[in-house]
Amino acid sequence: MGEQDWRKYREEIEKRIEKLENEGYFLEVYFLMSAVLEKRLKHLIGLYEEVFKDCAKKKDLNFCPSKNKIDKNKMSLGQLKEYLKVYCKDQKLIKEIDYFNKLRIDVIHNIFKENITKLQMRIFKSRPRFYKLMEKLTDEEINLIKKIKNY
């Protein structure tokens, strides 16, 4: 995420997540976590596109992801995961993203079918896994930024 996004996350979203967690509102927490994950994936894909563009330029090839009419801002979490698979070879990372996408789908589509307490417990138990995924995404972003600076 960009600097402004990180600032908003730290100053507003992170505090809201903490407050909601303290009050036991894990469904609401999950919607915020999903939004953060989507934002992180959009940024990560943008970094991958930049690295690939630089590589293609060095090989005198044309690579213009902005011309392919793919609008990351209109993609769902699942679509972002699928698009990331074009660039990212880390299957463990993709698998973790898939886990959270499936959980999001379960929460949204089963909120009237399942016991809300059970859904809340699933979300509660997934929180450590979510933060590990955030760390892994940060590591991936750092590696890509290093590659961009080396080109």
N, C-alpha and C positions, 0 to 999 in steps of 0.2 A: 504494500500500500504506500501511497505517497505520504509526504510529511504532514499535509493537512488532514488526511484520513487517520493517520496515527494519532494526531493531536485530538481529533474528535473522539476516537476510540478511547484514549486514556482519560479525557476530561468528561465524557458523557456516557458512552456506551458501557465501558468497563464498570463505572460506578452504578449504572442502572442494573447491569447484570448482577453485581454484588448485592445490591439492595433486594432485587427479586429473589435471588438465591436465599438470602437470609430470611425472607418471608415465605419461602417454600413454593414460589411460583415458577416451577421448572419448565412448564409448557411455554411460558412467555420468555424465559431465558433461552430456550431452544430456538425460538424465532430470531432473537438477536444473534445468537451464535451462528445460525444459518446465514444471516445477512453478512456477518463478518467473514465467514468462509467464502461466500460468493465474491466479496470484494477482494479477498486475498487471491482467489483463483484468477480473477480478471487481471490483477496486477502481475501475477506469475506468468500467465499466458503472454502478456505484453512484453515481459522480459525475454521469454523464449523467442518471441517473434523478432525482437531486436537482435538477439544473438544470431539467429538464423539469417537475418537480413545481412548482418556484418559478414558472416561466413560466405554467403552467396556472393556478396560484393567482391570479396577477395578472390573468388573463383570465377569472376566475371559472369555471374548468373543473375537472373532477375528474380527477386523475391519481394513481393509487395502484398503482405497479408491484408492491408487496408483496402486493396482493390478487389478482394474476393467476396465482398459484400457480406462478410460475417460480422455481425454486430454483437459483441460480447455482452453489451448492456441489456440485450433482449433475451439472453440465454438463461435457462433455468440452471439450477445447480447440477443436474444430471447432464445437461448439454455441455456445460463448462467442463465437467469431468471428461466427457467423451472428446471434446476438442483438445483438452490438455494431453490426452493420450497420443495425439499426433506428434507432440514434441517430447514428452517426458517418458523416459524408459524405466523409471522407478515404479515397479509394479506394486510394491508395498504402499507407496504413497497413494497410488490410484485406488488401491483396495481400501485404504482408510477413508478416502474421500467418498467412495462408494458406500461404505458403512453409514456415514452421516447422511448421505443422500437417501438411502433406504429408510433410515430412521425418520427423516423429515417427511418422506412420503407416508410412512406409517402414522405419524402424528397427524398430518393433515387429513388423510383419507379415512382414518379409523377413530377420529376423535369422538364420533357419535356411536361407534360400535364397541370400542374397548372401554374398560374402566379407566377413568382419568388418573386415578391413583397409580395404576400399573404403568400408564404412559409416563407419568411423572417420575416413577422409579427408574424406568429405562433411561430417561434423560439424565436423571441424577447420577446414575452409575456410569454414564458415558462421558461425563465432564472431564475426568482425568485423561481419557483417551482424546478428547477434543483438544485439550491444551497441549498434549504431545504432538498432535497433528499440526497445531499452530507453530510449535517449535520446529518441526520438520519442514514446514513451508518457509519459515524464516531462513533455515539453513540453505534450502534450495534457492531462495532469492539471493542470498549472499553469494553463493557459488556463481549464479548467473551474472550478478553485478560485477564480480571479479573478472569473468570472461569478457564482459562488455568493455571493461576498462583495459583489458589486454589487447583488444583489437585496434 
